């Protein structure tokens, strides 16, 4: 299996509403390694394409990164829509397709499934495998 350096996979922790999480010491909470990847995947599938501001010449972005106008699956567009079989299939297709753009995951080992279909919304569980065989997952809340 390929060796993956996850030491720089750190991000500010966000709650289910996208707000910062405070750590017990009063500082901003952080997520690391596969948890950071899971959070990145949730952000990716919920972001509406074209909604991110241009970053200019960001040295942290390489040529493989998505241009900001193509980043995101935009699952928010399903808010307040009727949840039927066709809509669910489209959400699963979009989530899987956008997750496959994440360079840290094996594109052939992405699992997306509904885990909480309720009148108020839908939760998707996205589970991915990395080249080193480890897994990361994200539960994404999509309101309907």
C-alpha positions in Angstrom: 0.0 0.0 0.0 1.1 3.5 -0.7 2.4 5.6 2.2 0.4 8.8 2.7 1.8 11.8 4.7 -1.3 12.9 6.7 0.7 15.2 9.0 -0.5 18.4 7.2 -4.1 17.3 7.2 -5.4 19.8 9.8 -8.3 22.1 9.6 -10.4 24.3 11.8 -13.3 22.2 13.2 -16.8 23.2 12.1 -20.2 22.2 13.5 -23.1 21.0 11.4 -24.0 24.6 10.6 -20.5 25.6 9.4 -19.7 27.5 12.5 -16.4 27.3 14.3 -16.2 24.9 17.2 -14.5 26.1 20.4 -12.0 23.8 22.2 -12.1 23.3 25.9 -9.2 25.8 26.3 -11.2 28.5 24.5 -9.2 28.3 21.3 -10.6 27.2 18.0 -11.1 23.5 17.7 -9.1 21.5 15.2 -9.6 18.3 13.3 -6.8 16.1 12.1 -5.9 13.6 9.4 -8.9 11.4 8.3 -11.3 13.6 10.3 -10.1 16.6 8.5 -10.6 14.8 5.2 -14.2 13.9 6.2 -14.9 17.5 7.0 -13.4 18.6 3.6 -15.7 16.1 1.8 -18.8 17.4 3.6 -17.8 21.0 2.6 -17.2 19.9 -0.9 -20.5 18.3 -1.5 -22.5 21.0 0.2 -20.8 24.0 -1.5 -22.7 25.5 -4.4 -20.5 25.6 -7.6 -19.3 29.2 -8.2 -20.0 30.4 -4.6 -16.4 30.5 -3.5 -14.5 33.7 -3.9 -11.5 33.8 -6.2 -8.3 33.3 -4.2 -5.8 34.7 -6.7 -2.4 33.1 -6.7 -2.8 30.9 -3.6 0.5 29.0 -3.1 -1.4 26.2 -1.3 -3.4 25.3 -4.4 -1.7 23.3 -7.1 -2.8 22.8 -10.7 -4.8 19.7 -9.7 -7.1 21.6 -7.4 -10.6 22.5 -8.8 -11.1 26.0 -10.0 -13.4 27.8 -7.6 -16.2 27.9 -10.2 -16.2 24.1 -10.5 -15.8 23.2 -6.8 -18.8 21.8 -5.1 -21.8 19.6 -5.7 -24.4 22.1 -4.5 -26.6 19.7 -2.6 -28.2 22.8 -1.0 -30.3 23.1 -4.2 -32.3 20.3 -2.8 -33.4 22.3 0.2 -37.2 22.4 0.5 -37.7 20.1 -2.5 -39.7 17.0 -2.5 -37.6 14.0 -1.7 -38.5 11.3 -4.2 -36.6 8.4 -5.8 -35.3 10.5 -8.7 -34.1 13.3 -6.4 -32.4 10.9 -4.1 -30.6 9.2 -7.0 -29.4 12.7 -8.3 -28.1 13.6 -4.8 -26.2 10.4 -4.5 -24.8 10.8 -8.0 -23.7 14.4 -7.4 -22.2 13.5 -4.0 -20.2 10.6 -5.4 -19.0 12.6 -8.4 -17.8 15.5 -6.4 -16.2 13.3 -3.8 -14.3 11.6 -6.6 -12.6 14.9 -7.4 -10.9 14.9 -4.0 -7.3 13.9 -4.8 -6.7 12.1 -1.5 -9.3 9.3 -2.1 -9.4 6.2 -4.2 -12.0 7.0 -6.8 -13.0 3.4 -7.2 -13.8 3.0 -3.4 -16.3 5.7 -2.6 -19.5 4.7 -0.9 -22.4 7.2 -0.6 -25.6 6.1 1.1 -28.6 7.7 2.7 -28.6 7.0 6.4 -31.4 9.3 7.7 -34.3 10.0 5.5 -36.8 12.1 7.5 -39.5 14.5 6.7 -37.2 17.5 7.6 -34.2 16.3 5.7 -31.7 13.7 4.6 -28.3 12.6 5.9 -25.8 11.1 3.6 -23.0 8.9 4.8 -19.9 9.2 2.5 -17.2 6.7 3.2 -13.9 6.7 1.2 -10.8 4.7 1.2 -7.3 6.2 0.8 -4.3 4.7 -1.0 -2.9 3.4 2.4 -6.1 1.4 3.0 -7.4 3.7 5.8 -10.9 5.0 5.6 -12.5 8.4 6.2 -16.2 9.2 6.4 -18.5 12.1 6.7 -22.1 12.3 7.5 -23.6 15.2 5.5 -26.9 16.7 6.6 -28.9 17.9 3.6 -32.2 19.5 4.5 -35.2 19.1 2.2 
